[in-house]
Amino acid sequence: MSGSAEIICIGTELLLGEILNSNAQYLAQQLAQLGIPHHYQTVVGDNVLRIQRAIAIACERARLIIFTGGLGPTPDDLTTETLAAFFDTPLELRPEALADIEAKFARRGRVMSASNRKQALLPAGAELLPNPQGTAPGLLWQPRPGLTVMTFPGVPREMHDMWHATAVPYLKAQGWVNAVIHSRTLKFWGVSESGLAERVAPFFERENPTVAPYASKGVIKLRISARAASVAAAAELIHPVEAELRALGGEDCFGVDDDTLAHAIGALLQLRQETLAVAESCTGGGLGQMLTAVAGSSAYFWGGVIAYDNHIKEKLLGVSADTLAKVGAVSPAVAEQMAIGVKQRLGTDWGLSITGIAGPGGGSADKPVGLVYIGLAGPDGVSQRECRFGSYRGREWVRLMSVCTALDVLRRKILSLSA
């Protein structure tokens, strides 16, 4: 079956930004994996006329329309009744759906409200899409030739289970799935999105696999997507393109898919059988948190010191009081001494430190908000790096960039020693 899909998410709370629309992202990913083209997404508030307009538009440009939300028992849950009215189809009470809802309330020791009977109403001719967890079933419906409609509750966990248990087998049986779209994402640090795009520009003209750049929280990404009969076949198309992009990216490329800089550091340290300790000031433990988010990090990460106050820098890390008095805590010398101190006191191969001004206050003309120094002490000595992250993106941005850049400094240093 040919044709594209459209996702329509119902809920005024989505328009107000009260909750994140993770359902649209999930469904988009799932459609891509199944190889079903998907060109539009719509978010509509709890309003009958606006939902009907969205349905009318979707019917003109899609053959598969997937709804999430609006299946609850309250008056503002309008999806099912609006669909029935739009396609001029009466609602029917489905005994099996009502019995399921009643049983779930009984198992929870609760009395079902009369309003919950509304959830057992489906348009005549529609198939029930069972909800194993919640009280809101969905529907599978072909209200007119060449058009398929699916509805799911807005609760992500319920929707995920219903999608895999019923929707995917249905789509496969109906001939929607005749190819897959498989993607692999390369991740880069230390290069701008525009700079990387210029470096790999010819790849953006390819059709299968396609290559597309985007950025998220300082990480620059290249997504390679291939369409093929199977994931294995798509992976074969992706492999040579990935190899070429990695060669062009060089050391700027630190991983793929779910990899983080902390994953990259862990792999390098384990390969060399070396250990790491950290000393943090302005990041307040963020560096240690990112490192320990990786399972198995205890094999190489021994611990750290959050030296927020100068007294702690002196007493625990051995930073010179004279240095602090002369150049201040945010300085190259203090960054180096912090790195040396934590390396020596914890007995590790590497010591990594961060000291800076995260803001919003505390800056000056000489030392503005966003000024950060990273210190690194290792087998071949000590070094430091000055970073200026600016203040326009706020305190948390400075802290995140400090942590990621510190990890990247260590990563590149280890790579240079391993070359």
C-alpha positions, 0 to 999 in steps of 0.5 A: 500500500502506498501513501503517507501518514499524518500524526494529529495530537489532541490536547490544549495542554500541548498547545500551552506547553504544559507537557512535552509532546513526546508521543509525536516524536515516538510515532515519527520514529516508529513510522520511520522504522517501518518505512512509512512516509510521514510528512505532517504533524498537527497539534490541536486543542480540545475543540470540535471545530478545530479538530474537524478542520485538522481531519479535513486537511489530513484526509486530503494529504494522507492515507494513514491518520494517527491520533493521540489524546482525547480518549478520556472520560471527561467532556473535553475528550473529544477525539472519538465523537468528533471522528464519528461526526466528521465521517457521519457515522453513529457511535455504538457501545461496545460491550467488550470494551465496557466489560474491560473498563469495569474489570480494570476498575474492579481490580483497582478496588474502585467504582467505575464512574458513569462518565467512563462508559463514554470510553466504550463508544466507538464508531460503527464499523471501527475495530477496537484497539485494545489498551492492556493498561488503561481504560481508554481503548483506541480504534482501527478504522477505514471510514472511507476507501483508501483511508485508515484511522488509528487512535491512541490515548495520550498516556505514552506508556499505554500508547507504546504498548498498543502500538506494538501489540496491535497497530504494527501487526495491523499495518504489516497485514494491510501492506503498509510495511514493504521497506524500512528506514534505518538511521545511524547518527554520528556525533561531533564535538569541537566543530561548528554545525556550519563548519562540519556542513561545509566539510561534508557538503557533497553528502547532502546531495545523496538520496539513499542513504541521505545525510542531514546535520543538526545540533543539540546541546552543543553536540553536532550530529550527522544522521545517515538514513537508508531505505531498504527491504530490511534493517540489515540491508539498510545498514549495509548502505549506511556503512560505507557512508559512515566510514567516509564521514568518520574519515572527514570528521577525524577526532571531532567525531566522538561516537554514534547514536546514544554515545556521550563524551563520557562513553568515549572517555570510558572506552579510552581509559579502559583500553589504556587501563588508566584511572581518572579523578575530577575537581570541580568548582563552577560545575558543582558535580556535573562532571562526576555526574556525567561520568557516572551516568555510564554503567561500569564507570567505577572501573576507571572513575575513582571520584572527585572533589567539589571545591566550590569555596577557596578554602576547600581548594586549599585544604583538599586539593593543595591549591596555593593560597598565594596563587588564589590571592594573586590571580583568583580562583578563576585562572589558569594556575588554579585550574592546573593546581586543582588537576594536580591536586585531585590526581595526587590525592586520589592516586589516579593516572589523570586529574581533570578540573574545572573552575569558572564563572557560570553566572548570572552574577560574579563577572567583571570586565577582566573575567566575564560570565562564561569564562572557564578554565579546564585543567588536565594533569596526566602521565606527561604533565599538566596543561590548561585551556581557557574557554569563553562560553558567554552569558547569553544562554544562561548559567546551565548552558555554561555549566553544560559546556564546561563539563562537555568541553572538559571531557573533550579535552581529556579525550583528545589528549588521550588520543594524541598519546595513543597515536 
